[in-house]
Every structure is written in structure tokens, then in C-alpha cells.
Amino acid sequence: PMPSPTALVARWYASLDPALLAPDVEAVIPEGFPGVGGRYVGREALLTRLFPGLRATFAEWAAELAGVASLGVLPLGADPLRADSPGAALDEAA
């Protein structure tokens, strides 16, 4: 059986497997967020701009799934982003 969209979101957060990202995935990071604020549309945007931007800006970062809500047919993953940069710590709810 095919997993539900919300189950797929939970699986992605557990594995960070790029193959689980929909081709038209969208991530919105608040403007002003260090190094990566903005809107990212499409799997390639996440893989080539967002994730490398996080790695370049922060020594360590993690997105932990706080919950999944279904908005019609689209699941929404809510995650607090925890990141540490050299010389500073950031604990920001994204």
C-alpha cells in the first residue's frame, strides 16, 4: 500500500532522503534568517540552494518534526530549526 502524504513527510524528516521530496516541494524560510531566508520551490532548489546554504552558514543544524498537518491534499511539516554557528547559537522556530 502507498503511504499517506503525512506518513511520507514524517519519513522524510526521519531519513532526510532526497528521493522522498516531491519535485514541486516548497520551503519558506523567514526573511532575515541567516544565510537562507526566502522561498525555495522544487526539489532542486532545496538540494542545491537551501541545504548547502544551511551547511555554509551553520556548523551544525537539524530540523526536527514537531507535527504534521494535512491541508486538503497537501501535508505540512512543522519544524523548529536548531542550528549552531561558530561563536553563536540559534534556536529559532521556523
C-alpha positions as CSV (number, residue, x, y, z in Angstrom):
1,P,0.0,0.0,0.0
2,M,1.0,3.6,-0.7
3,P,1.9,5.6,2.4
4,S,-0.2,8.6,3.1
5,P,1.2,12.1,2.3
6,T,1.6,12.8,6.1
7,A,3.4,9.5,6.6
8,L,5.8,10.4,3.7
9,V,6.6,13.8,5.4
10,A,7.3,12.0,8.7
11,R,9.5,9.5,6.8
12,W,11.5,12.3,5.1
13,Y,12.2,14.1,8.4
14,A,13.4,10.7,9.9
15,S,15.7,9.9,6.9
16,L,16.3,13.2,5.0
17,D,16.2,11.0,1.9
18,P,16.1,13.4,-1.1
19,A,14.2,10.8,-3.1
20,L,11.2,11.4,-0.8
21,L,10.9,15.1,-1.7
22,A,8.2,15.8,-4.3
23,P,9.5,17.5,-7.4
24,D,7.4,20.6,-6.6
25,V,8.2,20.7,-2.9
26,E,8.2,24.2,-1.4
27,A,10.0,25.6,1.7
28,V,9.5,29.1,3.0
29,I,12.2,30.3,5.5
30,P,11.5,33.7,7.2
31,E,13.3,36.6,5.5
32,G,16.2,37.7,7.6
33,F,17.0,34.1,8.7
34,P,20.8,33.9,8.5
35,G,22.1,32.8,5.1
36,V,18.9,31.1,3.8
37,G,15.8,33.3,4.2
38,G,13.4,33.1,1.3
39,R,11.2,30.8,-0.7
40,Y,12.5,27.6,-2.3
41,V,10.4,25.9,-4.9
42,G,11.2,22.5,-6.2
43,R,13.4,19.6,-5.1
44,E,16.5,21.0,-6.9
45,A,16.1,24.4,-5.1
46,L,16.2,22.6,-1.7
47,L,19.1,20.4,-2.7
48,T,21.3,23.0,-4.4
49,R,20.5,26.2,-2.5
50,L,18.7,25.7,0.8
51,F,20.6,22.7,2.3
52,P,24.0,23.9,1.1
53,G,23.2,27.4,2.5
54,L,22.4,25.9,5.9
55,R,25.7,23.9,5.9
56,A,27.7,27.0,4.8
57,T,26.1,29.2,7.5
58,F,25.9,26.9,10.4
59,A,28.4,24.4,11.8
60,E,25.6,22.1,12.8
61,W,21.8,22.2,12.1
62,A,18.8,19.9,12.4
63,A,15.2,20.1,11.6
64,E,13.0,18.1,13.9
65,L,9.4,17.3,13.1
66,A,7.1,18.8,15.6
67,G,4.0,17.8,13.8
68,V,2.3,17.1,10.5
69,A,-1.0,18.8,9.5
70,S,-3.0,18.0,6.4
71,L,-4.2,21.0,4.4
72,G,-6.5,19.4,1.9
73,V,-4.3,17.0,-0.1
74,L,-1.1,18.7,1.0
75,P,0.8,17.8,4.1
76,L,2.6,20.5,6.1
77,G,5.6,19.6,8.2
78,A,6.2,22.0,11.2
79,D,9.7,22.0,12.4
80,P,11.8,24.0,14.8
81,L,15.2,24.5,13.2
82,R,18.1,24.2,15.6
83,A,21.5,25.5,14.4
84,D,24.8,26.4,15.8
85,S,27.2,28.8,14.1
86,P,30.8,29.4,15.1
87,G,30.6,31.8,18.1
88,A,26.8,31.9,18.4
89,A,23.9,29.6,19.0
90,L,20.5,29.9,17.3
91,D,17.3,28.2,18.5
92,E,14.7,29.5,16.0
93,A,11.2,28.2,15.3
94,A,10.9,28.3,11.6
